[in-house]
Amino acid sequence: MKNFALLILTVLTFGLLAACGTKQEVVSQSRNVKMTLDYHDIAVSEWKSDGSHHVEIKGTLTVEGEPVVGAKIQNSERRIMKTNENGEFSLTVDSNIVEKNVIKVIDVRDATVEAKKLNKQTKKSLLALEDEIVIHYPIEVDKVEANQENSELVDVYGKAQLHKGEKFPKFGTYKYRVTGTIKDHSGHPVEGATVNLRRDGVEGFSMSDPSDANGVFAMYYIPEDDENHYFSVYVPSKNKTYTLPENRAFLFPDDVGVNIKITLPETGNVIDDTLENLIATTEPGSLHRGVLIGVQTDEDYSITVPKRDGSFTLTISKAVWENNPKFYELNYQGFHEDEITSGDTLSSSQIPKPAKYDPVDIKATKK
């Protein structure tokens, strides 16, 4: 009986020690990890020639308040930084660009705390850290009125807040499209060829993507008044470049797209620029770009492209607006056949949903 009691005591003692050991291990591995940044929200400012639109951000990485040395931090899949002996790191962001910078810990294999390597759980906790630096236009609502045509809608008059003396980015045409087809002398489509344009004395001004199986090519160009361009077609399969006759150039208009039907010669490398072999016609539409504001809702709405003073009008369901929807902002680029400028109205279907690095969850303030 005495031996049996001793055995029970031994088992209980071992179990207690094992339990205590497990608890201590969990505590030592569940350490307090933290990443801090001195800025999280930055109001957009215009580009400045003196570089003052650049904003330096400083941050620190700690475990139980102690600096993490040698950890690698990355900004939105771009620049990689390493923490110093004080656990500090720094980065520079452009405050003239609407974007969300995602700051993540990406590598702690060589990191230390108090000159000691990190255990597996601490590494895992550090690698889970993520923070954001959001550069956007703060939004203020001036007034809300009942829509005159539909009692279920309201018109929201808002404004993107700007620094004194600055303007909201201009929205409109950025580039015009050049598209067309490339065929050989027999009328068969030429696949993989590129069309190249350049101004006098400038190389590689613009080059199309390789033509597809139907010989179709496309590219965009920035016009500078009506001007002549050197024009050539390169066919990789033949390692051959086709050009216009000597002292001939292609005249591009400054305010419209162009469609070109190209027929390559059977022999030689000079494109016979007669009507049958080089047919050019105008084509509507252009590539637009600028900053747009959207609303985080699945319901339909319409909103105007912000004017240069930042003002815009949102027409939205009264029920949706009363639920205080949040806004998002994005750098837009898209092709439109009809010209769109500041102040024009867009439907919600015309505004893309926010991408990974677009500012979201922007709360509007009331004037």
C-alpha positions as a printed Julia matrix, in Angstrom:
367×3 Matrix{Float64}:
   0.0    0.0      0.0
   2.86   2.35     0.85
   4.53   1.62    -2.48
   1.19   2.14    -4.29
   0.74   5.55    -2.62
   4.28   6.49    -3.56
   3.56   5.53    -7.17
   0.41   7.7     -7.23
   2.35  10.63    -5.75
   5.1   10.18    -8.31
   2.6   10.11   -11.21
   0.76  13.18    -9.89
   4.02  15.05    -9.36
   5.22  14.22   -12.88
   1.86  15.27   -14.34
   1.95  18.55   -12.44
   5.49  19.29   -13.62
   4.56  18.41   -17.19
   1.54  20.71   -17.03
   3.64  23.53   -15.61
   6.27  23.02   -18.29
   3.64  23.18   -21.04
   2.15  26.37   -19.62
   5.56  28.07   -19.38
   6.31  27.09   -22.98
   3.04  28.58   -24.24
   3.64  31.81   -22.34
   7.17  32.14   -23.67
   5.95  31.6    -27.23
   2.88  33.87   -27.03
   4.91  37.06   -26.74
   3.59  40.54   -27.44
   4.76  41.57   -30.93
   4.09  45.04   -32.29
   4.76  47.21   -35.35
   4.2   50.96   -35.02
   4.16  53.69   -37.68
   4.22  57.44   -37.09
   1.69  58.08   -39.91
  -1.31  56.12   -41.14
  -3.4   58.65   -43.07
  -1.93  61.3    -45.36
  -3.91  63.86   -47.35
  -2.95  64.03   -51.01
  -0.83  66.99   -52.06
   0.32  68.09   -55.49
   3.72  67.15   -56.88
   6.35  69.71   -55.89
   9.58  70.41   -57.76
  11.46  70.68   -54.46
  10.42  67.14   -53.51
   8.35  68.27   -50.53
   5.55  65.92   -51.62
   7.74  63.08   -50.39
   6.87  62.06   -46.83
   9.26  60.05   -44.68
   7.59  57.44   -42.5
   9.36  55.93   -39.5
   8.38  52.71   -37.81
   9.52  50.29   -35.12
   9.22  46.56   -34.6
   9.26  45.14   -31.06
   8.72  41.98   -29.03
   7.65  42.59   -25.42
   8.81  46.18   -25.91
  12.3   45.1    -26.99
  13.56  46.02   -30.49
  13.64  43.38   -33.21
  16.96  43.68   -35.05
  17.5   42.53   -38.64
  13.87  41.9    -39.63
  12.91  42.65   -43.23
   9.91  44.91   -43.87
   8.3   45.45   -47.28
   6.08  48.19   -48.67
   3.37  46.87   -51.04
   5.56  44.31   -52.8
   8.09  47.03   -53.62
  10.91  48.35   -51.46
  12.37  46.12   -48.73
  13.82  47.63   -45.53
  15.67  46.09   -42.59
  15.22  47.07   -38.93
  18.29  48.56   -37.21
  19.67  47.96   -33.72
  16.77  49.94   -32.28
  14.16  47.99   -34.22
  13.57  51.03   -36.42
  12.96  51.28   -40.15
  11.98  54.1    -42.49
  10.42  54.55   -45.9
   9.38  57.4    -48.17
   5.95  57.66   -49.79
   4.69  60.01   -52.49
   1.84  62.07   -51.12
   0.83  63.13   -54.64
  -0.35  59.59   -55.51
  -3.66  58.17   -54.3
  -2.78  54.75   -52.94
  -2.72  52.39   -49.99
   0.75  51.33   -48.86
   0.69  47.94   -47.14
   3.6   47.49   -44.74
   4.4   43.86   -43.89
   7.06  41.87   -42.07
   8.35  39.42   -44.69
  11.53  37.84   -43.28
  12.71  37.24   -39.7
  15.09  34.33   -40.27
  18.1   36.39   -39.17
  16.23  38.64   -36.75
  17.16  38.82   -33.07
  15.82  40.28   -29.83
  18.4   41.1    -27.17
  20.97  39.29   -29.36
  18.94  36.06   -29.2
  17.34  34.17   -32.06
  13.56  34.02   -32.15
  11.54  30.9    -31.47
   9.13  29.52   -34.05
   5.97  31.0    -32.54
   7.46  34.5    -32.23
   8.58  34.36   -35.85
   5.1   33.32   -36.9
   3.55  36.17   -34.91
   5.92  38.73   -36.42
   5.26  37.52   -39.96
   1.54  38.05   -39.37
   2.05  41.77   -38.67
   0.68  44.18   -41.27
  -0.17  47.88   -41.25
  -1.23  50.52   -43.75
  -0.31  54.03   -44.82
  -3.23  55.45   -46.8
  -2.81  58.46   -49.07
  -6.18  59.86   -50.09
  -8.36  62.93   -50.38
 -10.43  63.5    -47.22
 -14.1   63.85   -48.19
 -16.52  66.39   -46.77
 -20.28  66.48   -47.39
 -21.66  69.97   -47.9
 -25.35  69.08   -48.06
 -27.86  66.32   -48.85
 -31.08  67.01   -50.75
 -34.03  64.96   -51.94
 -33.71  64.0    -55.59
 -36.24  65.91   -57.71
 -37.03  62.96   -60.0
 -37.13  60.04   -57.56
 -38.23  60.34   -53.93
 -36.26  57.2    -53.03
 -33.0   58.88   -53.99
 -30.94  61.68   -52.49
 -28.37  64.0    -54.04
 -25.23  64.26   -51.95
 -23.01  67.27   -52.59
 -19.5   66.4    -51.52
 -16.0   67.72   -51.89
 -12.54  66.2    -51.88
 -10.51  68.32   -49.49
  -7.47  70.03   -51.02
  -4.47  71.86   -49.67
  -4.65  75.63   -50.09
  -3.96  76.7    -53.65
  -4.06  73.16   -55.04
  -6.43  71.55   -57.56
  -7.95  68.12   -57.96
  -6.23  66.17   -60.79
  -7.63  66.82   -64.24
  -9.62  63.93   -65.71
  -9.75  63.27   -69.44
  -7.99  61.99   -72.53
  -4.47  60.76   -71.97
  -3.67  58.8    -75.14
  -5.29  57.95   -78.45
  -5.46  54.46   -79.85
  -3.75  53.21   -82.98
  -5.1   49.88   -84.15
  -5.34  47.94   -87.38
  -4.28  44.82   -89.26
  -1.09  43.55   -90.86
  -1.29  41.24   -93.87
   1.19  39.83   -96.34
   1.03  40.44  -100.1
  -1.41  37.52  -100.49
  -3.83  38.91   -97.93
  -2.94  36.45   -95.16
  -2.7   37.86   -91.62
   0.8   38.29   -90.21
   1.12  37.12   -86.61
   3.71  38.39   -84.12
   4.58  41.61   -85.97
   4.94  44.97   -84.2
   4.21  48.46   -85.47
   6.71  51.11   -84.39
   6.29  54.89   -84.34
   8.83  57.54   -83.43
   9.22  61.26   -83.74
  12.21  62.9    -85.35
  15.35  61.99   -83.42
  13.48  59.88   -80.87
  13.81  56.1    -80.68
  11.17  53.75   -79.35
   8.49  56.41   -79.04
   5.69  53.86   -79.27
   5.45  50.17   -80.15
   2.41  47.94   -80.47
   1.92  44.57   -78.88
   2.65  41.7    -81.28
  -0.17  41.2    -83.78
  -2.5   38.3    -83.05
  -3.47  35.33   -85.24
  -5.74  37.63   -87.26
  -2.97  40.17   -87.79
  -4.62  42.67   -85.46
  -2.38  45.08   -83.52
  -3.08  47.91   -81.08
  -1.24  50.57   -79.09
  -1.7   54.04   -77.65
   0.16  57.25   -78.39
   0.35  60.73   -76.91
  -0.27  63.3    -79.65
   1.54  66.62   -79.79
  -0.35  68.55   -82.44
  -0.52  67.21   -86.0
   2.91  65.71   -86.55
   4.91  63.36   -88.72
   6.18  60.04   -87.42
   8.65  57.52   -88.74
   6.62  54.39   -89.32
   7.88  50.8    -89.5
   6.71  47.21   -89.13
   8.97  44.52   -87.67
   8.31  40.82   -88.4
  10.37  38.63   -86.0
   9.78  35.41   -87.94
  11.66  36.96   -90.87
  13.87  39.24   -88.77
  12.85  41.95   -91.17
  11.81  45.59   -90.78
   9.48  47.23   -93.29
   9.47  51.01   -93.7
   7.77  53.7    -95.75
   9.52  54.96   -98.9
  12.48  57.26   -98.35
  11.59  60.76   -97.15
   8.02  59.7    -96.42
   6.44  59.93   -92.96
   3.06  59.18   -91.39
   1.0   62.21   -90.36
  -0.99  61.56   -87.17
  -3.85  63.84   -86.07
  -3.74  65.35   -82.6
  -7.28  64.67   -81.39
  -8.5   61.31   -82.67
  -7.53  57.65   -82.9
  -6.39  55.95   -86.09
  -7.06  52.57   -87.74
  -4.42  51.39   -90.21
  -4.65  48.49   -92.65
  -1.14  47.47   -93.69
  -0.19  45.18   -96.59
   3.47  44.14   -96.67
   5.32  43.83  -100.01
   6.13  40.47  -101.6
   9.77  41.49  -102.07
  11.97  44.11  -100.5
  11.23  45.98   -97.3
   9.49  49.15   -98.49
   5.75  49.46   -97.89
   4.05  50.84  -100.98
   2.04  53.65   -99.41
  -0.64  53.68  -102.04
  -4.3   53.49  -101.13
  -4.43  49.7   -101.38
  -1.41  48.96   -99.19
  -1.65  51.53   -96.41
  -5.21  52.52   -95.58
  -5.7   54.86   -92.61
  -9.03  56.0    -91.2
  -9.95  57.85   -88.03
 -11.34  55.92   -85.08
 -13.39  57.32   -82.18
 -12.38  56.98   -78.56
  -9.35  57.54   -76.39
  -7.63  56.32   -73.26
  -8.81  58.33   -70.25
  -7.16  58.65   -66.88
  -7.58  60.49   -63.61
  -8.73  60.04   -60.01
 -12.27  58.78   -59.41
 -14.32  58.49   -56.22
 -16.6   55.51   -55.63
 -18.99  54.31   -52.93
 -18.66  50.97   -51.15
 -22.09  49.54   -51.87
 -23.61  46.9    -54.12
 -26.54  49.19   -54.87
 -26.6   51.27   -58.07
 -25.67  54.94   -57.86
 -24.29  57.71   -60.05
 -21.51  60.14   -59.26
 -19.81  62.96   -61.13
 -16.12  63.07   -61.94
 -14.72  65.54   -59.38
 -14.16  69.05   -60.69
 -10.82  70.81   -60.24
 -12.04  72.27   -56.93
 -12.76  68.72   -55.7
 -16.56  69.06   -55.76
 -18.78  66.19   -56.89
 -22.43  65.12   -56.74
 -23.53  61.64   -55.69
 -27.05  60.37   -56.42
 -27.82  57.33   -54.32
 -30.61  55.46   -52.56
 -31.8   57.32   -49.48
 -31.79  54.05   -47.51
 -28.18  53.33   -48.49
 -27.04  56.85   -47.62
 -28.68  56.71   -44.19
 -26.47  53.69   -43.43
 -23.38  55.91   -43.81
 -21.62  54.12   -46.68
 -17.88  54.58   -47.01
 -16.02  55.88   -50.03
 -13.01  54.67   -51.97
 -10.64  56.41   -54.39
  -8.68  55.08   -57.33
  -6.33  56.06   -60.12
  -8.45  55.26   -63.15
  -7.35  54.4    -66.67
  -9.76  53.14   -69.3
 -10.82  53.43   -72.94
 -13.97  55.37   -73.84
 -15.41  56.12   -77.25
 -17.01  59.32   -75.97
 -14.93  61.95   -74.23
 -15.35  62.21   -70.46
 -14.2   65.26   -68.51
 -14.42  66.68   -64.99
 -18.04  67.2    -63.92
 -19.49  64.48   -66.17
 -21.75  61.87   -64.56
 -20.73  58.21   -64.36
 -22.87  55.26   -63.33
 -21.55  52.94   -60.63
 -21.06  50.25   -63.29
 -18.51  52.5    -65.02
 -16.38  52.84   -61.9
 -14.1   49.86   -61.18
 -14.2   48.24   -57.77
 -11.2   49.09   -55.6
  -8.05  47.1    -56.25
  -5.6   45.81   -53.65
  -3.75  49.08   -53.15
  -6.61  51.55   -53.59
  -7.7   53.57   -50.52
 -10.96  52.22   -49.09
 -13.16  52.76   -46.02
 -12.97  56.54   -46.33
 -15.49  58.15   -43.97
 -17.04  61.42   -45.12
 -17.32  64.22   -42.61
 -20.16  66.74   -42.49
 -19.46  70.38   -43.08
